[in-house]
Amino acid sequence: MSNSDDAPPPFENPFETATSAEERVYNTVVQTRQPTTARALADDADCDPKTARKYLAWFSRLGVVTEHDGEPPTYERNDRYFEWRRINELASKPAAELQSQVQSLIERIETYEQRYDADDPAEVDALAPPDDISTETAFAELTDWQTARAELRRHEQARQLKAGDSSPPVRQ
């Protein structure tokens, strides 16, 4: 993926403690960022490969993982599923809370736009920041700026979902 706007939302573990093979396979696969065999996932989840394949097939049907054809097939976390889940989670919040978070994100983004005199963090060279900003600070702030933009997009999608609205987003 090319930038943080494409990054998946944070992973939230639905299992309190990973005690069953199902939970261990789930925890392992959602942390996997590249196609991985069932055998390798089973090794990481400390279970039999046959058991891992059973749960991977189920997670694939649910959309949690993507199965890639091949010999042997490989599996990876489906970032679109987690994006969808995050948006639906946000849409369950009260409208006022969602709007408050949107406003806060917009203000954070506008602060960075003014500070760096740019509309997008990709327009800023972190190795040549403004004189009053260290390179280390610039990297951290540009990353936060990208994250805020991605969260704003998710919040706006959640707001539209909640409202049954198909109007264009407030801001991209």
Phi and psi restraints in degrees (value plus and minus 20) as a CYANA .aco file:
   2 SER   PHI    -108.8   -68.8
   2 SER   PSI     -47.0    -7.0
   3 ASN   PHI    -173.5  -133.5
   3 ASN   PSI     154.8   194.8
   4 SER   PHI     -87.0   -47.0
   4 SER   PSI     -42.2    -2.2
   5 ASP   PHI     -80.9   -40.9
   5 ASP   PSI     -46.8    -6.8
   6 ASP   PHI    -109.9   -69.9
   6 ASP   PSI     -28.1    11.9
   7 ALA   PHI     -89.3   -49.3
   7 ALA   PSI     126.3   166.3
   8 PRO   PHI     -91.3   -51.3
   8 PRO   PSI     136.9   176.9
   9 PRO   PHI     -87.4   -47.4
   9 PRO   PSI     146.8   186.8
  10 PRO   PHI     -79.0   -39.0
  10 PRO   PSI     124.2   164.2
  11 PHE   PHI     -98.2   -58.2
  11 PHE   PSI     109.7   149.7
  12 GLU   PHI    -138.2   -98.2
  12 GLU   PSI     103.5   143.5
  13 ASN   PHI    -101.6   -61.6
  13 ASN   PSI      98.5   138.5
  14 PRO   PHI     -96.7   -56.7
  14 PRO   PSI     -29.9    10.1
  15 PHE   PHI    -121.0   -81.0
  15 PHE   PSI     112.5   152.5
  16 GLU   PHI     -83.6   -43.6
  16 GLU   PSI     -77.1   -37.1
  17 THR   PHI    -152.9  -112.9
  17 THR   PSI     118.4   158.4
  18 ALA   PHI    -103.0   -63.0
  18 ALA   PSI      73.5   113.5
  19 THR   PHI    -129.5   -89.5
  19 THR   PSI     -54.6   -14.6
  20 SER   PHI    -108.6   -68.6
  20 SER   PSI     141.3   181.3
  21 ALA   PHI     -80.6   -40.6
  21 ALA   PSI     -59.3   -19.3
  22 GLU   PHI     -77.1   -37.1
  22 GLU   PSI     -67.6   -27.6
  23 GLU   PHI     -84.7   -44.7
  23 GLU   PSI     -60.9   -20.9
  24 ARG   PHI     -87.0   -47.0
  24 ARG   PSI     -60.1   -20.1
  25 VAL   PHI     -85.0   -45.0
  25 VAL   PSI     -64.0   -24.0
  26 TYR   PHI     -78.7   -38.7
  26 TYR   PSI     -71.3   -31.3
  27 ASN   PHI     -79.2   -39.2
  27 ASN   PSI     -57.3   -17.3
  28 THR   PHI     -90.9   -50.9
  28 THR   PSI     -67.2   -27.2
  29 VAL   PHI     -89.4   -49.4
  29 VAL   PSI     -54.6   -14.6
  30 VAL   PHI     -91.4   -51.4
  30 VAL   PSI     -35.7     4.3
  31 GLN   PHI    -114.6   -74.6
  31 GLN   PSI     -21.0    19.0
  32 THR   PHI    -108.5   -68.5
  32 THR   PSI     106.8   146.8
  33 ARG   PHI    -125.6   -85.6
  33 ARG   PSI     -21.4    18.6
  34 GLN   PHI    -161.2  -121.2
  34 GLN   PSI     136.3   176.3
  35 PRO   PHI     -74.7   -34.7
  35 PRO   PSI     110.9   150.9
  36 THR   PHI    -156.0  -116.0
  36 THR   PSI     123.6   163.6
  37 THR   PHI     -91.4   -51.4
  37 THR   PSI     138.5   178.5
  38 ALA   PHI     -81.9   -41.9
  38 ALA   PSI     -56.8   -16.8
  39 ARG   PHI     -83.2   -43.2
  39 ARG   PSI     -64.2   -24.2
  40 ALA   PHI     -86.2   -46.2
  40 ALA   PSI     -60.4   -20.4
  41 LEU   PHI     -85.1   -45.1
  41 LEU   PSI     -59.5   -19.5
  42 ALA   PHI     -82.7   -42.7
  42 ALA   PSI     -61.6   -21.6
  43 ASP   PHI     -80.0   -40.0
  43 ASP   PSI     -66.2   -26.2
  44 ASP   PHI     -86.8   -46.8
  44 ASP   PSI     -52.3   -12.3
  45 ALA   PHI    -109.7   -69.7
  45 ALA   PSI     -21.0    19.0
  46 ASP   PHI      35.6    75.6
  46 ASP   PSI      35.4    75.4
  47 CYS   PHI    -166.4  -126.4
  47 CYS   PSI     151.3   191.3
  48 ASP   PHI     -89.1   -49.1
  48 ASP   PSI     119.3   159.3
  49 PRO   PHI     -75.9   -35.9
  49 PRO   PSI     -54.5   -14.5
  50 LYS   PHI     -84.2   -44.2
  50 LYS   PSI     -61.3   -21.3
  51 THR   PHI     -84.9   -44.9
  51 THR   PSI     -64.5   -24.5
  52 ALA   PHI     -80.0   -40.0
  52 ALA   PSI     -64.8   -24.8
  53 ARG   PHI     -80.5   -40.5
  53 ARG   PSI     -58.8   -18.8
  54 LYS   PHI     -80.6   -40.6
  54 LYS   PSI     -69.0   -29.0
  55 TYR   PHI     -91.0   -51.0
  55 TYR   PSI     -55.4   -15.4
  56 LEU   PHI     -83.9   -43.9
  56 LEU   PSI     -58.6   -18.6
  57 ALA   PHI     -83.0   -43.0
  57 ALA   PSI     -61.3   -21.3
  58 TRP   PHI     -86.9   -46.9
  58 TRP   PSI     -66.4   -26.4
  59 PHE   PHI     -82.6   -42.6
  59 PHE   PSI     -52.8   -12.8
  60 SER   PHI     -85.9   -45.9
  60 SER   PSI     -63.6   -23.6
  61 ARG   PHI     -82.5   -42.5
  61 ARG   PSI     -54.4   -14.4
  62 LEU   PHI     -96.3   -56.3
  62 LEU   PSI     -38.5     1.5
  63 GLY   PHI      73.0   113.0
  63 GLY   PSI     -16.6    23.4
  64 VAL   PHI     -89.8   -49.8
  64 VAL   PSI     -57.0   -17.0
  65 VAL   PHI    -143.8  -103.8
  65 VAL   PSI     138.9   178.9
  66 THR   PHI    -129.1   -89.1
  66 THR   PSI     109.6   149.6
  67 GLU   PHI    -117.1   -77.1
  67 GLU   PSI     109.9   149.9
  68 HIS   PHI    -126.3   -86.3
  68 HIS   PSI     110.2   150.2
  69 ASP   PHI     -81.9   -41.9
  69 ASP   PSI     131.5   171.5
  70 GLY   PHI     136.1   176.1
  70 GLY   PSI     157.0   197.0
  71 GLU   PHI    -145.6  -105.6
  71 GLU   PSI      79.3   119.3
  72 PRO   PHI    -102.7   -62.7
  72 PRO   PSI     142.9   182.9
  73 PRO   PHI     -84.5   -44.5
  73 PRO   PSI     135.6   175.6
  74 THR   PHI    -143.5  -103.5
  74 THR   PSI     142.0   182.0
  75 TYR   PHI    -154.3  -114.3
  75 TYR   PSI     128.6   168.6
  76 GLU   PHI    -170.6  -130.6
  76 GLU   PSI     140.5   180.5
  77 ARG   PHI     -77.7   -37.7
  77 ARG   PSI     116.1   156.1
  78 ASN   PHI    -114.6   -74.6
  78 ASN   PSI      78.5   118.5
  79 ASP   PHI     -80.2   -40.2
  79 ASP   PSI     -52.7   -12.7
  80 ARG   PHI     -82.3   -42.3
  80 ARG   PSI     -56.6   -16.6
  81 TYR   PHI     -81.5   -41.5
  81 TYR   PSI     -66.5   -26.5
  82 PHE   PHI     -90.0   -50.0
  82 PHE   PSI     -52.2   -12.2
  83 GLU   PHI     -83.9   -43.9
  83 GLU   PSI     -68.2   -28.2
  84 TRP   PHI     -79.1   -39.1
  84 TRP   PSI     -64.1   -24.1
  85 ARG   PHI     -82.9   -42.9
  85 ARG   PSI     -61.4   -21.4
  86 ARG   PHI     -84.4   -44.4
  86 ARG   PSI     -63.2   -23.2
  87 ILE   PHI     -83.6   -43.6
  87 ILE   PSI     -62.6   -22.6
  88 ASN   PHI     -86.4   -46.4
  88 ASN   PSI     -56.3   -16.3
  89 GLU   PHI     -82.6   -42.6
  89 GLU   PSI     -64.9   -24.9
  90 LEU   PHI     -83.8   -43.8
  90 LEU   PSI     -59.2   -19.2
  91 ALA   PHI     -85.8   -45.8
  91 ALA   PSI     -38.6     1.4
  92 SER   PHI    -101.5   -61.5
  92 SER   PSI     -29.2    10.8
  93 LYS   PHI     -95.9   -55.9
  93 LYS   PSI     135.8   175.8
  94 PRO   PHI     -78.4   -38.4
  94 PRO   PSI     123.8   163.8
  95 ALA   PHI     -75.5   -35.5
  95 ALA   PSI     -60.6   -20.6
  96 ALA   PHI     -84.2   -44.2
  96 ALA   PSI     -60.3   -20.3
  97 GLU   PHI     -86.8   -46.8
  97 GLU   PSI     -62.4   -22.4
  98 LEU   PHI     -81.9   -41.9
  98 LEU   PSI     -64.5   -24.5
  99 GLN   PHI     -85.0   -45.0
  99 GLN   PSI     -58.0   -18.0
 100 SER   PHI     -83.0   -43.0
 100 SER   PSI     -62.8   -22.8
 101 GLN   PHI     -86.1   -46.1
 101 GLN   PSI     -59.0   -19.0
 102 VAL   PHI     -80.7   -40.7
 102 VAL   PSI     -65.9   -25.9
 103 GLN   PHI     -82.5   -42.5
 103 GLN   PSI     -61.1   -21.1
 104 SER   PHI     -83.6   -43.6
 104 SER   PSI     -62.0   -22.0
 105 LEU   PHI     -85.2   -45.2
 105 LEU   PSI     -61.7   -21.7
 106 ILE   PHI     -80.5   -40.5
 106 ILE   PSI     -64.0   -24.0
 107 GLU   PHI     -83.7   -43.7
 107 GLU   PSI     -60.8   -20.8
 108 ARG   PHI     -83.1   -43.1
 108 ARG   PSI     -63.7   -23.7
 109 ILE   PHI     -84.6   -44.6
 109 ILE   PSI     -64.1   -24.1
 110 GLU   PHI     -82.6   -42.6
 110 GLU   PSI     -55.7   -15.7
 111 THR   PHI     -81.0   -41.0
 111 THR   PSI     -65.7   -25.7
 112 TYR   PHI     -86.0   -46.0
 112 TYR   PSI     -60.4   -20.4
 113 GLU   PHI     -78.9   -38.9
 113 GLU   PSI     -62.7   -22.7
 114 GLN   PHI     -90.5   -50.5
 114 GLN   PSI     -64.2   -24.2
 115 ARG   PHI     -81.4   -41.4
 115 ARG   PSI     -58.9   -18.9
 116 TYR   PHI    -123.8   -83.8
 116 TYR   PSI     -18.0    22.0
 117 ASP   PHI      29.4    69.4
 117 ASP   PSI      31.1    71.1
 118 ALA   PHI    -170.4  -130.4
 118 ALA   PSI     136.2   176.2
 119 ASP   PHI    -112.1   -72.1
 119 ASP   PSI     -34.5     5.5
 120 ASP   PHI    -166.9  -126.9
 120 ASP   PSI     119.2   159.2
 121 PRO   PHI     -82.1   -42.1
 121 PRO   PSI     -44.8    -4.8
 122 ALA   PHI     -87.3   -47.3
 122 ALA   PSI     -37.9     2.1
 123 GLU   PHI    -101.4   -61.4
 123 GLU   PSI     -28.5    11.5
 124 VAL   PHI    -123.4   -83.4
 124 VAL   PSI     112.9   152.9
 125 ASP   PHI    -109.4   -69.4
 125 ASP   PSI      88.4   128.4
 126 ALA   PHI     -84.2   -44.2
 126 ALA   PSI     -41.0    -1.0
 127 LEU   PHI    -103.8   -63.8
 127 LEU   PSI     -28.9    11.1
 128 ALA   PHI    -155.7  -115.7
 128 ALA   PSI      41.3    81.3
 129 PRO   PHI     -94.1   -54.1
 129 PRO   PSI     150.4   190.4
 130 PRO   PHI     -74.1   -34.1
 130 PRO   PSI     136.2   176.2
 131 ASP   PHI     -74.9   -34.9
 131 ASP   PSI     -54.6   -14.6
 132 ASP   PHI    -106.6   -66.6
 132 ASP   PSI     -12.5    27.5
 133 ILE   PHI    -144.2  -104.2
 133 ILE   PSI     108.5   148.5
 134 SER   PHI     -94.8   -54.8
 134 SER   PSI     139.2   179.2
 135 THR   PHI     -80.2   -40.2
 135 THR   PSI     -61.3   -21.3
 136 GLU   PHI     -81.6   -41.6
 136 GLU   PSI     -65.2   -25.2
 137 THR   PHI     -84.0   -44.0
 137 THR   PSI     -61.8   -21.8
 138 ALA   PHI     -80.1   -40.1
 138 ALA   PSI     -65.9   -25.9
 139 PHE   PHI     -78.9   -38.9
 139 PHE   PSI     -66.5   -26.5
 140 ALA   PHI     -83.1   -43.1
 140 ALA   PSI     -64.2   -24.2
 141 GLU   PHI     -90.8   -50.8
 141 GLU   PSI     -57.7   -17.7
 142 LEU   PHI     -85.4   -45.4
 142 LEU   PSI     -57.5   -17.5
 143 THR   PHI     -85.1   -45.1
 143 THR   PSI     -65.2   -25.2
 144 ASP   PHI     -82.8   -42.8
 144 ASP   PSI     -59.2   -19.2
 145 TRP   PHI     -81.2   -41.2
 145 TRP   PSI     -66.0   -26.0
 146 GLN   PHI     -82.0   -42.0
 146 GLN   PSI     -62.2   -22.2
 147 THR   PHI     -83.3   -43.3
 147 THR   PSI     -63.2   -23.2
 148 ALA   PHI     -82.3   -42.3
 148 ALA   PSI     -59.9   -19.9
 149 ARG   PHI     -83.9   -43.9
 149 ARG   PSI     -62.2   -22.2
 150 ALA   PHI     -85.8   -45.8
 150 ALA   PSI     -62.5   -22.5
 151 GLU   PHI     -85.5   -45.5
 151 GLU   PSI     -58.2   -18.2
 152 LEU   PHI     -81.3   -41.3
 152 LEU   PSI     -62.3   -22.3
 153 ARG   PHI     -81.2   -41.2
 153 ARG   PSI     -63.8   -23.8
 154 ARG   PHI     -84.4   -44.4
 154 ARG   PSI     -63.4   -23.4
 155 HIS   PHI     -83.8   -43.8
 155 HIS   PSI     -60.4   -20.4
 156 GLU   PHI     -86.7   -46.7
 156 GLU   PSI     -59.7   -19.7
 157 GLN   PHI     -84.0   -44.0
 157 GLN   PSI     -58.7   -18.7
 158 ALA   PHI     -86.1   -46.1
 158 ALA   PSI     -61.1   -21.1
 159 ARG   PHI     -81.5   -41.5
 159 ARG   PSI     -64.0   -24.0
 160 GLN   PHI     -85.4   -45.4
 160 GLN   PSI     -60.8   -20.8
 161 LEU   PHI     -81.9   -41.9
 161 LEU   PSI     -66.1   -26.1
 162 LYS   PHI     -82.8   -42.8
 162 LYS   PSI     -59.2   -19.2
 163 ALA   PHI    -105.9   -65.9
 163 ALA   PSI     -26.9    13.1
 164 GLY   PHI      43.8    83.8
 164 GLY   PSI      10.3    50.3
 165 ASP   PHI    -117.8   -77.8
 165 ASP   PSI     117.7   157.7
 166 SER   PHI    -136.4   -96.4
 166 SER   PSI      -5.3    34.7
 167 SER   PHI     -90.7   -50.7
 167 SER   PSI     140.5   180.5
 168 PRO   PHI     -83.1   -43.1
 168 PRO   PSI     133.8   173.8
 169 PRO   PHI     -83.4   -43.4
 169 PRO   PSI     138.5   178.5
 170 VAL   PHI     -79.9   -39.9
 170 VAL   PSI     -62.1   -22.1
 171 ARG   PHI    -180.7  -140.7
 171 ARG   PSI     125.1   165.1
